[in-house]
Amino acid sequence: MKHVIIGTGPAGVIAAETLRKIDPDSQIVMIGDEPEIPYSRMAIPYYLHGRIEEEGMHLRKSAAHFKDLNIELVRARAENVDTERQTVTLDDDEVVSFDRLLLATGSRPYKMDTLEIGCENVHACWTLEDARNIAKLAKEGDDVLLVGAGFVACIIMSALVSRGVNVTAIVRSKQVVRSMMNPRASAMIKRWCEKEGVRILTGTTITEASKDDAGGIEVTFNSGDKMKPALVIVATGVQPNIDFLQGSGIKTDSGILVDEFLRTNIPNIFAAGDAAQGFDLSTDEQSVHIIQPTAVDHGRSAALNMAGRTCKFQGSLLMNVLDTMGLISGSFGNWQGVESGESAEIVDEKNYKYINLQFKDDQLIGALTLGHTEHIGVLRGLIQTKVHLGKWKKHLMEDPTRLMEAYLGATQSIGHNAAVF
Ligand SMILES: Cc1cc2nc3c(=O)[nH]c(=O)nc-3n(C[C@H](O)[C@H](O)[C@H](O)COP(=O)(O)OP(=O)(O)OC[C@H]3O[C@@H](n4cnc5c(N)ncnc54)[C@H](O)[C@@H]3O)c2cc1C
């Protein structure tokens, strides 16, 4: 059996290792277009902070790890997939045949109309190469412009501030981290950033960017204000890498559509990670999660199915925990709630503490937290296991901090294992 995996991120690596464990005699080929030893993008903030070296970002200690497991690593870009011939064509024209194929191609940053990303002093913050460029260019005392104030922008702010740069973040909407926070929590995060010395401009876009004779960049905002930053970091969101599948017959929507076995509409082709649109536990729909835990879960389950073990994927929980210069915020499951649902919240604006819970009937379906780290495991457990809270819902509506009590009370009364997390 020949397994081919496109993508060498967490989803691809876990899949390859799982396959090797349960299918020792198979041939495994991993194709990746980045010139790096497989690494984790999640480690980029630590690298920018100077807390780890490049080696600390690698998913496994060395490239020899894959050789030792008899996993062949091919450095190339997959240009297209022929589902009938069962081949992948690479950018060097090599044609690789497969019996089973995994698409684990991750996602990539959106482009901008007004700025060319990747030129001298304008970079995304998505790859190791981006991180190297940012580390080289973000020097003490420099003005740095962050375009976007979402998850990635907020997570790297702390590293930038620690490098002694002056950060200005602009965001088109009225809210920071809009994709994971409601207006109240978002306003608290904005206030926290400003307290920490970051200038945040909401409702702001770049209308024009030009280069001066010395190669510096000048941007004009929609307000008419101008800025000459030493470095521009674009973090305006990402999209799954699925373009190369056009015309292949593999069905895509926002990502590659997969069933409960991580299988695409072509029976011997699977998808995992950021590129896949898989079953979402909190919405009961298929969605793209740009988070590493989902990538890892997908990779493992897809590999089991590729090796012929029928393994139904239970679905993944959308969960983001963000450290914005020391303020920890979390969004879990369906944090926006549902129309017929109820919600409860407790807020301490002064101390940057907030909990918002969303219920459907007597089940917790989503939550937001700010300044609380003690509830992360419990929230995950309650939402993921869809526990019926019974009388504990009323207690949580009155006091949302009683999460651990509610978890223990509700799970013990129906015989759940309280030690699931
Ligand atoms: C700064 C930063 C911080 C983050 N922090 C967190 C966090 O705290 N928590 C969290 O859960 N997630 C975080 N993430 C997101 C997380 O890194 C991703 O969800 C995760 O990397 C997805 O893994 P993946 O294997 O699906 O894709 P990727 O890691 O993107 O790997 C896919 C690989 O496939 C390659 N590829 C794409 N197309 C092709 C092709 N046609 N041919 C060959 N190769 C191809 C790509 O270049 C890439 O190397 C963060 C991301 C960034 C950038």
The ligand as an ORCA input file, in Angstrom:
! r2SCAN-3c Opt
* xyz 0 1
  C       1.567     32.841     14.616
  C       0.601     31.701     14.715
  C       0.146     31.299     15.966
  C      -0.759     30.256     16.077
  N      -1.176     29.918     17.315
  C      -2.050     28.896     17.455
  C      -2.489     28.524     18.763
  O      -2.097     29.087     19.769
  N      -3.371     27.490     18.856
  C      -3.818     26.796     17.752
  O      -4.584     25.859     17.890
  N      -3.423     27.146     16.498
  C      -2.551     28.177     16.322
  N      -2.145     28.543     15.072
  C      -2.748     27.843     13.902
  C      -2.051     26.498     13.651
  O      -0.693     26.728     13.448
  C      -2.667     25.803     12.436
  O      -4.026     25.540     12.698
  C      -1.945     24.486     12.131
  O      -0.647     24.756     11.664
  C      -2.685     23.682     11.061
  O      -1.939     22.535     10.740
  P      -2.046     21.887      9.285
  O      -1.151     20.689      9.308
  O      -3.454     21.695      8.893
  O      -1.491     23.000      8.282
  P      -0.074     23.712      8.191
  O       0.623     23.747      9.486
  O      -0.334     25.009      7.510
  O       0.764     22.774      7.228
  C       0.408     22.597      5.861
  C       1.666     22.455      5.028
  O       1.314     22.107      3.688
  C       2.063     22.893      2.779
  N       1.364     22.967      1.478
  C       0.294     23.726      1.145
  N      -0.061     23.519     -0.130
  C       0.814     22.607     -0.628
  C       0.967     21.995     -1.891
  N       0.136     22.245     -2.905
  N       1.997     21.108     -2.066
  C       2.846     20.814     -1.046
  N       2.735     21.371      0.182
  C       1.724     22.245      0.394
  C       2.156     24.236      3.500
  O       3.166     25.058      2.958
  C       2.456     23.764      4.924
  O       3.818     23.516      5.071
  C      -1.236     29.575     14.913
  C      -0.762     29.978     13.654
  C       0.137     31.022     13.557
  C       0.640     31.450     12.198
*
